[in-house]
Amino acid sequence: MQPHPVPLRILHISTRLILGGSQENTVLSCEGQARLGHRVHLAFGPIYGPEGSLLARIERFNLRCRAGEERTESGGEVCPIVTHTVPHLVREVSLSADRRCSRELRDLISRLSPDIVHTHSSKAGILGRCAAHAVLARATPHAFRVGRASPRIIHTIHGPPFMPVEGPPMKRLKTRLTNYAYTLAERYAARRCDAIVSVADAMTRLFRSRRIGRPSQYITVYSGMETDTFLHAPPGEDRDATRADLGLAPDDLVIGTVARLAEHKGHDDLLDALADDLKANPSWKLLWVGDGWWRGRLIDKARALGLSVHEADAAPPPTGPRLAGASPPATAAQVVLTGLVPPEAVPPLIRAMDVLAHPSYREGLPRTVPQALLCGVCPVATDVDGAGEVCRDMETGRLVPPADPTRLREAVRWCAENPVARQALAVRGRAECAERFSARRMVADLEKVYAGVPVGPR
């Protein structure tokens, strides 16, 4: 892509800059837009907790910009991404904090006078769109830079804010009321933006089923990723090398997940589905990549089911000398946890898997599913939201109903019993995902959205 003829000032607003799919999407958008010559700002709330942070990646990008290592395609300088911490932008609903956050966002938008305000996810999306609309609606033309088109407000739906209705009656009632409140808030915010970007067609269908926004506002731009890092394994990061580092044997059947250890990610279903098979087949291993608030509870459950657990990030260093080039001993544990890993460690960990399991209850478009296909690994995913747009049953993976351990078990067993057919599904999906999910294409499509130009078929 060529640098933009008229650089824009773009303000992205995201709730939390943790290690997650929507945050990675946002950071890749910021980097790609900076390389096009735009002046990019990124605002986010305080970063804390076991989920990690992408702030270090932005800081490395900015160091390369200042050193002249990042250049536009025409050889021009790339400006660093300017970051802003919004003190009261928090995930939880809090009338006091939300009121203060709205004021902080209005002050930031007034000070920056952006050409584009691009919000991400529900909380930042609702507060950010309302703040941007309030500032832009009362601004005079002279408040913004001369010669520019009217500023635009864009929102991306990375995943649904609506929770599954489940559990006892009182919990179900509370969930329904919360979902209704979010529906009203999303309708209100949709009237205060120009375009709504969905990371999957399923997100558009879900939001329109709740009468949120106008049909003409919606456009699908699939979540981009650095596809080359998944397509091509550098030395020392192939399947066998990564398995050796983890203590997994070459002939183990490794069923992996890449997800926060948190509610609605489906780790409980995976344990319920596969506990007996794991005990009956010592070579079957669960590899959990990620960390989260539910880690301790999930480990306790695995052990209560009679499964041995190895926490790779908590393992003590070896007590004796090891020969140069020697592999660590294979683990006998049936559940292996890596803990929190940086994004660059994810591709080799996926390559170490035979099956990528994604039994989530809610997603926008699960990035780990196309990432698995790019690595040549067959996914088994639950049919929620946008998962079926990538993982089509018996075409590019196995697709099962959510909250159904029996069907999940059957799909994993099929993968174990049919390695050739399993690999054929992965090969077909790999070819489809290579272009469809490139960060370069995502950034190019966002350029069209910002300009109000229709995005071509995906």
C-alpha positions in Angstrom: 0.0 0.0 0.0 1.2 3.5 -0.8 1.3 6.2 1.9 -2.0 8.1 2.2 -1.9 11.3 0.1 -3.3 13.4 3.0 -2.2 12.0 6.4 -5.0 11.6 8.9 -5.0 12.0 12.6 -6.5 8.8 13.9 -7.5 8.1 17.5 -8.2 4.5 18.5 -9.9 3.9 21.8 -9.8 0.4 23.5 -10.8 -0.6 27.0 -7.8 -2.7 28.0 -4.5 -3.3 26.2 -4.2 -6.9 27.4 -3.0 -9.8 25.4 -6.1 -10.6 23.4 -7.5 -10.9 20.0 -9.3 -7.5 19.8 -6.3 -5.8 21.3 -3.9 -7.4 18.8 -6.2 -6.4 16.0 -6.2 -2.8 17.2 -2.4 -2.7 17.6 -1.8 -4.1 14.1 -4.2 -1.5 12.7 -2.3 1.3 14.5 1.1 0.0 13.2 -0.2 -0.4 9.6 -1.8 3.0 9.6 1.4 4.6 10.9 3.3 3.0 8.1 0.9 4.7 5.7 1.9 8.0 7.0 -1.0 8.7 9.4 -0.6 10.2 12.8 -1.9 7.5 15.1 -3.0 7.8 18.7 -4.1 4.9 21.0 -6.1 5.5 24.2 -6.8 2.7 26.7 -7.6 2.1 30.3 -5.2 1.0 33.1 -3.5 -2.4 32.4 -3.4 -4.9 35.2 -4.1 -8.6 35.9 -2.6 -11.9 34.7 -3.6 -11.4 31.0 -0.5 -9.5 30.1 -0.1 -6.4 28.0 0.6 -5.3 24.4 2.1 -2.0 25.5 5.7 -3.4 25.2 5.0 -4.2 21.5 3.9 -0.6 20.8 7.0 0.7 22.7 9.3 -1.5 20.5 7.5 -0.2 17.3 8.1 3.4 18.5 11.8 2.7 19.1 12.1 1.4 15.6 10.3 4.5 14.3 12.7 6.8 16.2 15.7 4.9 15.0 14.5 5.2 11.3 14.0 1.4 11.0 10.3 1.8 10.1 9.7 3.4 6.7 6.8 3.9 4.5 6.8 2.1 1.1 8.0 5.3 -0.5 10.9 5.6 2.0 9.4 8.3 4.3 9.6 8.5 8.0 7.0 6.7 10.2 5.7 8.6 13.2 5.5 6.7 16.5 2.1 5.7 17.9 1.2 8.1 20.7 -0.4 6.4 23.7 -2.8 7.8 26.2 -3.9 6.2 29.4 -7.5 7.0 30.3 -7.5 6.5 34.1 -11.2 5.7 34.5 -11.7 3.5 31.4 -12.4 0.2 33.1 -14.2 -2.9 32.0 -16.7 -3.1 34.8 -19.8 -0.9 34.7 -19.4 1.8 37.3 -21.5 5.0 37.1 -18.9 7.0 38.9 -15.9 5.8 36.9 -17.9 5.9 33.6 -18.9 9.5 34.2 -15.3 10.5 34.8 -14.1 8.4 31.8 -16.6 10.2 29.5 -15.2 13.5 30.7 -11.6 12.3 30.2 -12.4 11.1 26.6 -14.1 14.3 25.7 -11.1 16.3 26.9 -8.7 14.0 24.9 -10.8 14.3 21.7 -11.1 18.1 22.0 -7.3 18.4 22.5 -6.3 16.1 19.6 -9.0 17.2 17.0 -8.8 13.8 15.2 -10.0 13.1 11.7 -11.1 9.6 12.7 -12.2 8.4 16.1 -12.2 4.5 16.0 -13.5 2.7 19.1 -13.1 -1.0 19.9 -15.2 -3.4 21.9 -18.3 -2.6 23.9 -17.3 -0.5 26.9 -14.8 1.8 25.1 -17.2 1.7 22.1 -20.1 3.1 24.0 -18.3 5.7 26.0 -15.9 6.6 23.1 -18.6 7.1 20.5 -20.8 9.2 22.8 -17.8 11.3 23.8 -16.7 11.8 20.2 -20.2 12.7 19.1 -20.6 15.2 21.9 -17.3 16.9 20.9 -17.8 16.8 17.2 -21.5 17.9 17.3 -20.7 21.1 19.0 -17.4 21.9 17.3 -17.3 24.6 14.7 -15.6 23.9 11.4 -12.6 26.0 12.5 -12.1 23.8 15.5 -10.6 21.2 13.2 -7.9 21.5 10.6 -8.7 23.4 7.5 -9.2 21.5 4.3 -10.3 18.2 5.9 -13.5 16.3 5.4 -15.8 16.1 8.4 -14.4 13.9 11.2 -15.8 10.4 11.2 -16.6 8.1 14.1 -16.0 4.4 13.5 -16.7 1.4 15.8 -15.5 -2.2 15.5 -17.4 -5.1 17.0 -14.8 -7.6 18.1 -17.2 -9.7 20.0 -20.7 -9.6 21.5 -21.2 -7.9 24.9 -24.3 -10.1 25.4 -23.7 -13.0 27.8 -25.1 -16.5 27.4 -28.3 -17.0 29.4 -27.6 -20.0 31.6 -27.8 -21.2 35.2 -30.5 -21.0 37.8 -33.5 -18.7 37.4 -32.2 -15.7 39.2 -28.9 -15.8 37.3 -30.8 -16.1 34.0 -32.9 -13.1 34.9 -29.9 -11.0 35.8 -28.2 -12.0 32.6 -31.3 -11.1 30.5 -31.5 -7.7 32.2 -27.8 -7.0 31.7 -28.1 -8.0 28.0 -31.1 -5.7 27.6 -29.2 -2.8 29.2 -26.3 -3.4 26.8 -28.7 -3.5 23.9 -30.1 -0.1 24.8 -26.6 1.3 25.2 -25.5 -0.1 21.9 -28.5 1.3 20.1 -27.8 4.7 21.6 -24.1 4.6 20.6 -24.9 3.3 17.1 -26.8 6.5 16.4 -23.6 8.4 17.2 -21.2 6.9 14.7 -20.8 6.8 11.0 -19.9 3.1 10.4 -19.8 -0.1 12.3 -17.1 -2.6 11.4 -17.8 -6.3 12.2 -15.0 -8.8 12.4 -17.4 -11.4 11.1 -20.8 -11.4 9.3 -22.2 -13.1 12.4 -21.6 -10.0 14.4 -23.7 -7.9 12.0 -26.5 -10.5 12.1 -26.5 -10.6 15.9 -26.5 -6.8 16.4 -29.2 -6.3 13.7 -31.4 -8.9 15.3 -31.4 -6.6 18.4 -32.2 -3.6 16.1 -28.9 -1.9 16.8 -27.9 0.5 14.1 -28.9 0.8 10.4 -28.1 -1.9 7.9 -26.1 0.6 5.8 -23.8 1.3 8.7 -22.3 -2.2 8.8 -19.3 -3.5 7.0 -17.3 -6.7 7.6 -13.5 -6.4 7.8 -12.0 -9.7 9.0 -9.5 -9.5 11.8 -6.0 -9.2 10.4 -2.9 -11.0 11.7 0.8 -11.3 10.8 0.2 -14.4 8.6 3.8 -15.0 7.7 4.7 -15.8 11.3 2.2 -18.7 11.2 2.8 -19.9 7.7 6.6 -20.2 7.9 8.5 -21.7 10.9 11.9 -20.2 11.5 14.7 -22.5 12.7 14.1 -23.8 16.2 10.3 -23.1 16.1 9.0 -26.1 14.2 6.8 -28.8 15.6 9.4 -31.1 16.9 11.6 -28.4 18.5 8.7 -26.8 20.3 7.5 -30.2 21.6 11.0 -31.0 22.8 11.1 -27.7 24.7 7.7 -28.5 26.3 8.6 -32.1 27.2 6.1 -33.5 24.7 6.9 -36.6 22.7 6.9 -36.6 18.9 4.1 -39.2 18.9 1.9 -37.6 21.5 -1.6 -36.5 20.4 -1.6 -32.8 21.5 -4.9 -31.1 21.8 -4.2 -27.4 22.4 -6.1 -24.3 23.3 -4.9 -20.6 23.0 -7.2 -18.6 25.3 -7.4 -16.8 28.6 -8.2 -19.2 31.4 -11.5 -17.5 32.0 -15.2 -17.9 32.0 -16.9 -18.8 28.7 -13.7 -20.0 27.1 -14.8 -23.7 27.5 -11.9 -25.2 29.4 -14.4 -26.9 31.7 -16.1 -28.5 28.7 -12.8 -29.7 27.4 -12.0 -31.4 30.7 -15.5 -33.0 30.9 -15.2 -34.2 27.3 -11.7 -35.7 27.4 -10.9 -36.7 31.0 -11.6 -40.4 30.4 -9.8 -40.4 27.0 -6.8 -38.7 28.5 -6.6 -41.3 31.3 -7.1 -44.2 28.9 -4.5 -42.9 26.4 -1.3 -41.7 28.1 0.0 -40.2 24.8 -3.0 -37.8 24.7 -2.1 -34.4 26.1 -3.9 -31.2 26.7 -1.8 -28.1 26.0 -3.2 -24.9 27.5 -1.6 -21.7 26.2 -2.5 -18.6 28.3 -3.3 -17.5 31.8 -6.2 -16.0 33.6 -8.2 -15.6 36.8 -9.6 -19.2 36.5 -6.2 -20.9 36.4 -6.3 -22.2 39.9 -9.8 -23.5 39.7 -9.2 -25.3 36.4 -6.1 -26.9 37.7 -8.0 -28.1 40.8 -10.7 -29.5 38.6 -8.3 -31.4 36.3 -6.6 -33.0 39.4 -10.0 -33.9 40.9 -10.8 -35.7 37.6 -7.7 -37.8 38.1 -5.5 -35.9 35.6 -1.9 -35.0 36.2 -0.9 -31.4 35.6 2.4 -29.8 34.6 2.7 -26.0 34.9 5.6 -25.3 32.5 5.9 -21.7 33.7 6.3 -22.8 37.3 8.7 -25.7 36.8 11.9 -25.5 38.8 15.1 -25.3 36.9 16.9 -28.6 36.3 19.2 -29.6 39.2 21.8 -31.3 37.1 23.8 -30.5 34.0 22.3 -31.2 30.6 24.2 -32.0 27.5 24.2 -29.2 24.9 21.4 -29.8 22.4 19.7 -32.4 24.7 15.9 -32.2 25.0 14.2 -32.0 28.4 12.6 -35.2 29.6 9.1 -35.9 28.3 6.4 -35.0 30.7 4.0 -37.7 31.9 1.4 -35.0 32.7 -1.8 -35.1 30.8 -2.5 -31.4 31.1 0.4 -29.0 30.3 0.0 -25.2 31.0 2.4 -22.7 29.5 1.1 -19.7 31.4 1.2 -16.3 29.9 3.3 -16.1 26.7 4.1 -13.2 24.4 2.3 -13.1 21.0 5.5 -14.1 19.2 5.5 -17.4 21.1 2.0 -18.4 19.9 2.9 -19.6 16.4 5.4 -22.3 17.5 3.1 -23.4 20.3 0.2 -23.9 17.8 2.6 -25.8 15.5 3.3 -28.2 18.4 -0.4 -29.2 18.4 -2.3 -31.9 16.4 -5.7 -30.3 17.1 -6.6 -26.8 18.1 -9.6 -26.9 20.4 -11.7 -23.8 20.7 -14.8 -24.6 22.8 -15.8 -21.0 23.5 -19.3 -19.9 24.4 -19.0 -16.4 22.8 -16.6 -14.9 20.3 -16.6 -12.3 17.5 -14.3 -14.2 15.2 -11.8 -16.5 17.1 -8.4 -15.5 15.8 -6.9 -18.8 17.1 -8.9 -20.7 14.5 -7.4 -19.1 11.4 -4.1 -19.1 13.1 -4.3 -22.8 13.6 -5.2 -23.3 10.0 -2.3 -21.1 8.9 0.0 -23.4 10.9 -1.5 -26.5 9.2 -3.4 -27.6 12.4 -7.0 -28.8 12.3 -9.4 -26.8 14.5 -12.3 -28.2 16.5 -14.4 -25.2 17.4 -17.9 -24.5 18.8 -20.4 -23.0 16.4 -20.8 -19.6 18.1 -20.8 -16.2 16.4 -18.1 -16.0 13.6 -16.4 -19.4 14.2 -18.3 -21.1 11.4 -17.2 -18.5 8.8 -13.7 -20.0 9.2 -14.2 -23.5 10.5 -16.7 -25.3 8.3 -17.5 -28.8 9.5 -15.7 -31.4 7.4 -14.3 -28.7 5.1 -11.8 -26.7 7.1 -12.1 -28.3 10.5 -14.7 -29.8 12.9 -17.6 -27.6 14.1 -19.6 -28.7 17.2 -22.5 -27.1 19.2 -21.5 -25.1 22.2 -21.8 -26.5 25.7 -21.9 -30.1 24.4 -19.0 -32.2 25.8 -20.3 -35.3 24.0 -20.1 -33.8 20.5 -16.7 -32.2 21.4 -15.4 -35.6 22.5 -16.6 -37.2 19.3 -14.9 -34.5 17.1 -11.6 -34.9 18.9 -11.8 -38.7 18.7 -12.5 -38.3 14.9 -9.3 -36.2 14.6 -7.3 -38.8 16.5 -8.6 -41.7 14.4 -8.3 -40.0 11.0 -5.0 -38.2 10.8 -4.9 -38.0 7.0 -8.4 -36.6 6.7 -7.7 -34.3 9.6 -4.6 -32.9 7.8 -6.6 -32.5 4.6 -9.0 -30.2 6.3 -6.2 -28.1 7.7 -4.5 -27.8 4.3 -7.7 -26.6 2.7 -8.2 -24.0 5.4 -4.6 -22.8 5.3 -5.0 -21.8 1.6 -8.2 -19.8 2.3 -6.8 -18.0 5.4 -3.5 -16.9 3.9 -4.9 -13.8 2.2 -8.2 -13.4 3.9 -6.7 -12.7 7.3 -3.6 -10.7 6.5 -3.0 -7.5 8.5 -2.1 -5.7 5.3 -5.6 -6.4 3.8 -7.3 -5.4 7.1 -5.5 -2.0 7.1 -6.3 -1.5 3.4 -10.0 -2.2 4.0 -10.1 0.2 7.0 -8.7 2.9 4.7 -11.8 2.4 2.6 -14.1 2.5 5.6 -12.5 5.8 6.8 -13.0 7.3 3.3 -16.6 6.0 3.1 -15.8 3.7 0.2 -17.4 0.3 0.0 -15.1 -2.6 0.9 -14.9 -5.4 -1.8 -16.1 -9.0 -1.3 -14.1 -11.0 1.2 
